[in-house]
Amino acid sequence: MNYTFNKELVCIGEQIRKLRKKKKMSQEELACRIGVSVITVSRIESGMTTMNIQTLMNLSEILDVPVDEILYRRNDEEMHRDTASG
């Protein structure tokens, strides 16, 4: 994993943290369920590192949200609105 810092990574990390807390999961539980270390979850949520596609897919499954909701902060209401209008 790359140890970088940029605005997009911070936004994605904040979204992952929000979704994790919505599921009432600790970083430890999420790390165990997606197969990474707690330090990696912390770094992802802080925007300090990137994640691979498999980790992103695992997050999507465990957090029960589509990948684009993780990457683009889209919630079900926004997605429904886009579908209804398009």
A tleap script that builds the chain and sets N, CA, C and O, in Angstrom:
source leaprc.protein.ff14SB
mol = sequence {
  NMET ASN TYR THR PHE ASN LYS GLU LEU VAL
  CYS ILE GLY GLU GLN ILE ARG LYS LEU ARG
  LYS LYS LYS LYS MET SER GLN GLU GLU LEU
  ALA CYS ARG ILE GLY VAL SER VAL ILE THR
  VAL SER ARG ILE GLU SER GLY MET THR THR
  MET ASN ILE GLN THR LEU MET ASN LEU SER
  GLU ILE LEU ASP VAL PRO VAL ASP GLU ILE
  LEU TYR ARG ARG ASN ASP GLU GLU MET HIE
  ARG ASP THR ALA SER CGLY
}
set mol.1.N position { 0.833 -1.185 0.000 }
set mol.1.CA position { 0.000 0.000 0.000 }
set mol.1.C position { 0.877 1.248 0.000 }
set mol.1.O position { 1.964 1.270 0.579 }
set mol.2.N position { 0.381 2.269 -0.656 }
set mol.2.CA position { 1.119 3.525 -0.722 }
set mol.2.C position { 0.761 4.415 0.454 }
set mol.2.O position { -0.410 4.529 0.816 }
set mol.3.N position { 1.755 5.042 1.045 }
set mol.3.CA position { 1.513 5.961 2.142 }
set mol.3.C position { 1.560 7.371 1.590 }
set mol.3.O position { 2.611 8.011 1.551 }
set mol.4.N position { 0.392 7.843 1.163 }
set mol.4.CA position { 0.263 9.156 0.573 }
set mol.4.C position { -0.807 9.923 1.325 }
set mol.4.O position { -1.470 9.375 2.206 }
set mol.5.N position { -0.974 11.177 0.984 }
set mol.5.CA position { -1.996 11.989 1.625 }
set mol.5.C position { -2.546 12.953 0.599 }
set mol.5.O position { -1.816 13.792 0.071 }
set mol.6.N position { -3.813 12.837 0.319 }
set mol.6.CA position { -4.456 13.799 -0.562 }
set mol.6.C position { -5.929 13.934 -0.194 }
set mol.6.O position { -6.478 13.115 0.543 }
set mol.7.N position { -6.542 14.956 -0.707 }
set mol.7.CA position { -7.917 15.285 -0.351 }
set mol.7.C position { -8.887 14.146 -0.670 }
set mol.7.O position { -9.771 13.850 0.134 }
set mol.8.N position { -8.738 13.509 -1.822 }
set mol.8.CA position { -9.638 12.435 -2.207 }
set mol.8.C position { -9.554 11.260 -1.236 }
set mol.8.O position { -10.575 10.687 -0.854 }
set mol.9.N position { -8.332 10.906 -0.839 }
set mol.9.CA position { -8.167 9.811 0.114 }
set mol.9.C position { -8.801 10.149 1.455 }
set mol.9.O position { -9.395 9.285 2.101 }
set mol.10.N position { -8.676 11.404 1.873 }
set mol.10.CA position { -9.278 11.829 3.137 }
set mol.10.C position { -10.797 11.705 3.049 }
set mol.10.O position { -11.429 11.213 3.984 }
set mol.11.N position { -11.381 12.139 1.953 }
set mol.11.CA position { -12.843 12.052 1.774 }
set mol.11.C position { -13.315 10.606 1.771 }
set mol.11.O position { -14.325 10.287 2.397 }
set mol.12.N position { -12.605 9.733 1.081 }
set mol.12.CA position { -12.958 8.309 1.048 }
set mol.12.C position { -12.835 7.715 2.446 }
set mol.12.O position { -13.705 6.961 2.882 }
set mol.13.N position { -11.776 8.046 3.136 }
set mol.13.CA position { -11.567 7.551 4.495 }
set mol.13.C position { -12.665 7.999 5.442 }
set mol.13.O position { -13.144 7.217 6.264 }
set mol.14.N position { -13.063 9.260 5.327 }
set mol.14.CA position { -14.150 9.773 6.169 }
set mol.14.C position { -15.448 9.024 5.880 }
set mol.14.O position { -16.217 8.728 6.795 }
set mol.15.N position { -15.686 8.723 4.614 }
set mol.15.CA position { -16.896 7.990 4.243 }
set mol.15.C position { -16.860 6.580 4.817 }
set mol.15.O position { -17.868 6.096 5.332 }
set mol.16.N position { -15.723 5.923 4.735 }
set mol.16.CA position { -15.593 4.568 5.287 }
set mol.16.C position { -15.829 4.601 6.789 }
set mol.16.O position { -16.539 3.748 7.320 }
set mol.17.N position { -15.246 5.570 7.478 }
set mol.17.CA position { -15.440 5.708 8.928 }
set mol.17.C position { -16.930 5.899 9.255 }
set mol.17.O position { -17.457 5.270 10.172 }
set mol.18.N position { -17.596 6.772 8.496 }
set mol.18.CA position { -19.019 7.030 8.711 }
set mol.18.C position { -19.840 5.750 8.525 }
set mol.18.O position { -20.702 5.432 9.344 }
set mol.19.N position { -19.565 5.024 7.447 }
set mol.19.CA position { -20.299 3.792 7.170 }
set mol.19.C position { -20.014 2.721 8.219 }
set mol.19.O position { -20.911 1.975 8.610 }
set mol.20.N position { -18.769 2.647 8.670 }
set mol.20.CA position { -18.402 1.668 9.717 }
set mol.20.C position { -19.148 1.968 11.007 }
set mol.20.O position { -19.698 1.067 11.639 }
set mol.21.N position { -19.162 3.240 11.394 }
set mol.21.CA position { -19.846 3.621 12.630 }
set mol.21.C position { -21.352 3.416 12.519 }
set mol.21.O position { -22.006 3.064 13.501 }
set mol.22.N position { -21.901 3.632 11.334 }
set mol.22.CA position { -23.328 3.390 11.104 }
set mol.22.C position { -23.671 1.927 11.357 }
set mol.22.O position { -24.761 1.603 11.827 }
set mol.23.N position { -22.720 1.047 11.037 }
set mol.23.CA position { -22.894 -0.394 11.283 }
set mol.23.C position { -22.507 -0.786 12.709 }
set mol.23.O position { -22.575 -1.959 13.076 }
set mol.24.N position { -22.097 0.213 13.517 }
set mol.24.CA position { -21.690 -0.008 14.906 }
set mol.24.C position { -20.535 -1.012 15.003 }
set mol.24.O position { -20.524 -1.894 15.862 }
set mol.25.N position { -19.569 -0.851 14.101 }
set mol.25.CA position { -18.405 -1.729 14.074 }
set mol.25.C position { -17.181 -0.972 14.556 }
set mol.25.O position { -17.045 0.224 14.298 }
set mol.26.N position { -16.304 -1.654 15.244 }
set mol.26.CA position { -15.018 -1.075 15.621 }
set mol.26.C position { -14.049 -1.233 14.453 }
set mol.26.O position { -14.297 -2.005 13.527 }
set mol.27.N position { -12.950 -0.497 14.508 }
set mol.27.CA position { -11.910 -0.687 13.495 }
set mol.27.C position { -11.383 -2.116 13.556 }
set mol.27.O position { -11.072 -2.707 12.522 }
set mol.28.N position { -11.283 -2.667 14.739 }
set mol.28.CA position { -10.782 -4.035 14.905 }
set mol.28.C position { -11.691 -5.048 14.210 }
set mol.28.O position { -11.220 -5.949 13.514 }
set mol.29.N position { -13.000 -4.885 14.409 }
set mol.29.CA position { -13.941 -5.811 13.778 }
set mol.29.C position { -13.903 -5.680 12.256 }
set mol.29.O position { -13.884 -6.683 11.542 }
set mol.30.N position { -13.892 -4.449 11.766 }
set mol.30.CA position { -13.840 -4.242 10.318 }
set mol.30.C position { -12.561 -4.836 9.746 }
set mol.30.O position { -12.597 -5.518 8.721 }
set mol.31.N position { -11.439 -4.584 10.396 }
set mol.31.CA position { -10.161 -5.116 9.915 }
set mol.31.C position { -10.206 -6.632 9.802 }
set mol.31.O position { -9.775 -7.200 8.798 }
set mol.32.N position { -10.723 -7.279 10.825 }
set mol.32.CA position { -10.822 -8.738 10.822 }
set mol.32.C position { -11.707 -9.220 9.684 }
set mol.32.O position { -11.376 -10.194 9.009 }
set mol.33.N position { -12.818 -8.552 9.470 }
set mol.33.CA position { -13.791 -8.999 8.467 }
set mol.33.C position { -13.326 -8.753 7.036 }
set mol.33.O position { -13.725 -9.482 6.128 }
set mol.34.N position { -12.479 -7.727 6.817 }
set mol.34.CA position { -12.011 -7.488 5.443 }
set mol.34.C position { -10.599 -8.033 5.209 }
set mol.34.O position { -10.072 -7.948 4.100 }
set mol.35.N position { -9.997 -8.586 6.247 }
set mol.35.CA position { -8.713 -9.263 6.081 }
set mol.35.C position { -7.497 -8.364 6.028 }
set mol.35.O position { -6.533 -8.656 5.321 }
set mol.36.N position { -7.537 -7.254 6.784 }
set mol.36.CA position { -6.376 -6.371 6.875 }
set mol.36.C position { -6.098 -6.085 8.349 }
set mol.36.O position { -6.880 -6.475 9.216 }
set mol.37.N position { -5.007 -5.416 8.627 }
set mol.37.CA position { -4.680 -5.073 10.008 }
set mol.37.C position { -5.477 -3.853 10.472 }
set mol.37.O position { -5.993 -3.087 9.659 }
set mol.38.N position { -5.568 -3.689 11.785 }
set mol.38.CA position { -6.235 -2.518 12.359 }
set mol.38.C position { -5.505 -1.245 11.936 }
set mol.38.O position { -6.134 -0.218 11.680 }
set mol.39.N position { -4.174 -1.319 11.866 }
set mol.39.CA position { -3.391 -0.156 11.439 }
set mol.39.C position { -3.775 0.238 10.010 }
set mol.39.O position { -3.870 1.425 9.698 }
set mol.40.N position { -3.993 -0.746 9.149 }
set mol.40.CA position { -4.391 -0.443 7.775 }
set mol.40.C position { -5.749 0.243 7.739 }
set mol.40.O position { -5.919 1.224 7.015 }
set mol.41.N position { -6.718 -0.251 8.504 }
set mol.41.CA position { -8.032 0.404 8.562 }
set mol.41.C position { -7.877 1.834 9.048 }
set mol.41.O position { -8.480 2.749 8.487 }
set mol.42.N position { -7.086 2.036 10.074 }
set mol.42.CA position { -6.856 3.377 10.608 }
set mol.42.C position { -6.245 4.291 9.553 }
set mol.42.O position { -6.659 5.441 9.409 }
set mol.43.N position { -5.275 3.789 8.824 }
set mol.43.CA position { -4.624 4.590 7.776 }
set mol.43.C position { -5.575 4.890 6.618 }
set mol.43.O position { -5.550 5.989 6.065 }
set mol.44.N position { -6.407 3.926 6.251 }
set mol.44.CA position { -7.395 4.157 5.187 }
set mol.44.C position { -8.368 5.237 5.638 }
set mol.44.O position { -8.643 6.178 4.893 }
set mol.45.N position { -8.892 5.105 6.859 }
set mol.45.CA position { -9.869 6.071 7.362 }
set mol.45.C position { -9.270 7.462 7.551 }
set mol.45.O position { -9.983 8.464 7.498 }
set mol.46.N position { -7.966 7.517 7.771 }
set mol.46.CA position { -7.293 8.812 7.940 }
set mol.46.C position { -6.824 9.406 6.624 }
set mol.46.O position { -6.326 10.531 6.599 }
set mol.47.N position { -6.974 8.671 5.531 }
set mol.47.CA position { -6.535 9.151 4.235 }
set mol.47.C position { -5.040 9.073 4.043 }
set mol.47.O position { -4.473 9.776 3.206 }
set mol.48.N position { -4.401 8.214 4.821 }
set mol.48.CA position { -2.943 8.106 4.760 }
set mol.48.C position { -2.450 7.020 3.810 }
set mol.48.O position { -1.253 6.921 3.542 }
set mol.49.N position { -3.368 6.207 3.303 }
set mol.49.CA position { -2.963 5.132 2.407 }
set mol.49.C position { -4.077 4.796 1.431 }
set mol.49.O position { -5.247 5.090 1.675 }
set mol.50.N position { -3.700 4.185 0.336 }
set mol.50.CA position { -4.676 3.704 -0.635 }
set mol.50.C position { -5.052 2.262 -0.274 }
set mol.50.O position { -4.470 1.666 0.632 }
set mol.51.N position { -6.007 1.730 -0.977 }
set mol.51.CA position { -6.373 0.332 -0.779 }
set mol.51.C position { -6.461 -0.342 -2.143 }
set mol.51.O position { -6.666 0.314 -3.164 }
set mol.52.N position { -6.304 -1.640 -2.141 }
set mol.52.CA position { -6.416 -2.362 -3.405 }
set mol.52.C position { -7.880 -2.663 -3.709 }
set mol.52.O position { -8.754 -2.467 -2.865 }
set mol.53.N position { -8.133 -3.133 -4.907 }
set mol.53.CA position { -9.499 -3.401 -5.360 }
set mol.53.C position { -10.177 -4.447 -4.484 }
set mol.53.O position { -11.363 -4.321 -4.179 }
set mol.54.N position { -9.448 -5.467 -4.081 }
set mol.54.CA position { -10.051 -6.517 -3.249 }
set mol.54.C position { -10.520 -5.950 -1.911 }
set mol.54.O position { -11.601 -6.297 -1.437 }
set mol.55.N position { -9.716 -5.084 -1.303 }
set mol.55.CA position { -10.108 -4.458 -0.036 }
set mol.55.C position { -11.350 -3.594 -0.242 }
set mol.55.O position { -12.257 -3.604 0.591 }
set mol.56.N position { -11.395 -2.853 -1.334 }
set mol.56.CA position { -12.556 -2.031 -1.634 }
set mol.56.C position { -13.807 -2.900 -1.810 }
set mol.56.O position { -14.871 -2.558 -1.293 }
set mol.57.N position { -13.690 -3.997 -2.521 }
set mol.57.CA position { -14.822 -4.908 -2.710 }
set mol.57.C position { -15.261 -5.520 -1.376 }
set mol.57.O position { -16.456 -5.655 -1.116 }
set mol.58.N position { -14.297 -5.886 -0.540 }
set mol.58.CA position { -14.622 -6.438 0.777 }
set mol.58.C position { -15.350 -5.395 1.633 }
set mol.58.O position { -16.320 -5.719 2.319 }
set mol.59.N position { -14.883 -4.155 1.590 }
set mol.59.CA position { -15.552 -3.078 2.328 }
set mol.59.C position { -16.988 -2.916 1.857 }
set mol.59.O position { -17.904 -2.799 2.670 }
set mol.60.N position { -17.181 -2.910 0.560 }
set mol.60.CA position { -18.513 -2.774 -0.012 }
set mol.60.C position { -19.438 -3.874 0.504 }
set mol.60.O position { -20.580 -3.607 0.878 }
set mol.61.N position { -18.949 -5.086 0.521 }
set mol.61.CA position { -19.756 -6.221 0.977 }
set mol.61.C position { -20.050 -6.135 2.480 }
set mol.61.O position { -21.199 -6.280 2.898 }
set mol.62.N position { -19.026 -5.903 3.279 }
set mol.62.CA position { -19.186 -5.884 4.742 }
set mol.62.C position { -20.022 -4.692 5.195 }
set mol.62.O position { -20.837 -4.819 6.109 }
set mol.63.N position { -19.826 -3.532 4.562 }
set mol.63.CA position { -20.581 -2.336 4.942 }
set mol.63.C position { -21.949 -2.293 4.272 }
set mol.63.O position { -22.767 -1.422 4.568 }
set mol.64.N position { -22.193 -3.236 3.368 }
set mol.64.CA position { -23.480 -3.383 2.686 }
set mol.64.C position { -23.869 -2.123 1.917 }
set mol.64.O position { -24.994 -1.633 2.015 }
set mol.65.N position { -22.899 -1.612 1.145 }
set mol.65.CA position { -23.129 -0.445 0.295 }
set mol.65.C position { -22.440 -0.677 -1.043 }
set mol.65.O position { -21.468 -1.430 -1.112 }
set mol.66.N position { -22.924 -0.046 -2.100 }
set mol.66.CA position { -22.227 -0.160 -3.382 }
set mol.66.C position { -20.871 0.560 -3.322 }
set mol.66.O position { -20.681 1.489 -2.536 }
set mol.67.N position { -19.957 0.121 -4.148 }
set mol.67.CA position { -18.625 0.720 -4.188 }
set mol.67.C position { -18.697 2.229 -4.420 }
set mol.67.O position { -17.936 2.986 -3.817 }
set mol.68.N position { -19.612 2.671 -5.296 }
set mol.68.CA position { -19.658 4.107 -5.575 }
set mol.68.C position { -20.082 4.925 -4.361 }
set mol.68.O position { -19.752 6.108 -4.278 }
set mol.69.N position { -20.801 4.325 -3.424 }
set mol.69.CA position { -21.126 5.057 -2.198 }
set mol.69.C position { -19.885 5.265 -1.339 }
set mol.69.O position { -19.769 6.277 -0.648 }
set mol.70.N position { -18.971 4.325 -1.380 }
set mol.70.CA position { -17.702 4.481 -0.652 }
set mol.70.C position { -16.844 5.540 -1.336 }
set mol.70.O position { -16.276 6.409 -0.674 }
set mol.71.N position { -16.754 5.465 -2.646 }
set mol.71.CA position { -15.852 6.352 -3.381 }
set mol.71.C position { -16.398 7.752 -3.597 }
set mol.71.O position { -15.632 8.715 -3.649 }
set mol.72.N position { -17.707 7.877 -3.724 }
set mol.72.CA position { -18.278 9.164 -4.118 }
set mol.72.C position { -19.255 9.741 -3.106 }
set mol.72.O position { -19.920 10.737 -3.392 }
set mol.73.N position { -19.354 9.139 -1.937 }
set mol.73.CA position { -20.231 9.622 -0.862 }
set mol.73.C position { -21.682 9.712 -1.296 }
set mol.73.O position { -22.409 10.605 -0.861 }
set mol.74.N position { -22.099 8.810 -2.134 }
set mol.74.CA position { -23.491 8.797 -2.580 }
set mol.74.C position { -24.270 7.880 -1.653 }
set mol.74.O position { -23.848 6.756 -1.381 }
set mol.75.N position { -25.391 8.356 -1.177 }
set mol.75.CA position { -26.212 7.499 -0.337 }
set mol.75.C position { -27.393 6.967 -1.147 }
set mol.75.O position { -27.586 7.368 -2.295 }
set mol.76.N position { -28.176 6.076 -0.564 }
set mol.76.CA position { -29.284 5.448 -1.276 }
set mol.76.C position { -30.293 6.481 -1.772 }
set mol.76.O position { -30.826 6.337 -2.872 }
set mol.77.N position { -30.560 7.510 -0.989 }
set mol.77.CA position { -31.521 8.534 -1.388 }
set mol.77.C position { -31.038 9.264 -2.643 }
set mol.77.O position { -31.822 9.489 -3.565 }
set mol.78.N position { -29.766 9.634 -2.687 }
set mol.78.CA position { -29.219 10.320 -3.865 }
set mol.78.C position { -29.246 9.407 -5.077 }
set mol.78.O position { -29.579 9.852 -6.176 }
set mol.79.N position { -28.901 8.140 -4.901 }
set mol.79.CA position { -28.888 7.209 -6.014 }
set mol.79.C position { -30.302 7.015 -6.544 }
set mol.79.O position { -30.506 6.944 -7.756 }
set mol.80.N position { -31.281 6.928 -5.646 }
set mol.80.CA position { -32.668 6.780 -6.063 }
set mol.80.C position { -33.127 8.018 -6.845 }
set mol.80.O position { -33.807 7.900 -7.864 }
set mol.81.N position { -32.754 9.182 -6.364 }
set mol.81.CA position { -33.132 10.433 -7.029 }
set mol.81.C position { -32.545 10.474 -8.440 }
set mol.81.O position { -33.229 10.863 -9.386 }
set mol.82.N position { -31.269 10.072 -8.584 }
set mol.82.CA position { -30.640 10.057 -9.908 }
set mol.82.C position { -31.332 9.075 -10.845 }
set mol.82.O position { -31.535 9.372 -12.022 }
set mol.83.N position { -31.691 7.914 -10.327 }
set mol.83.CA position { -32.350 6.901 -11.131 }
set mol.83.C position { -33.729 7.369 -11.573 }
set mol.83.O position { -34.115 7.168 -12.725 }
set mol.84.N position { -34.470 7.990 -10.666 }
set mol.84.CA position { -35.816 8.454 -10.964 }
set mol.84.C position { -35.815 9.587 -11.981 }
set mol.84.O position { -36.731 9.700 -12.795 }
set mol.85.N position { -34.770 10.436 -11.930 }
set mol.85.CA position { -34.737 11.584 -12.836 }
set mol.85.C position { -34.093 11.259 -14.176 }
set mol.85.O position { -34.238 12.026 -15.127 }
set mol.86.N position { -33.384 10.139 -14.271 }
set mol.86.CA position { -32.645 9.867 -15.488 }
set mol.86.C position { -33.265 8.862 -16.323 }
set mol.86.O position { -32.740 8.534 -17.387 }
savepdb mol mol.pdb
quit
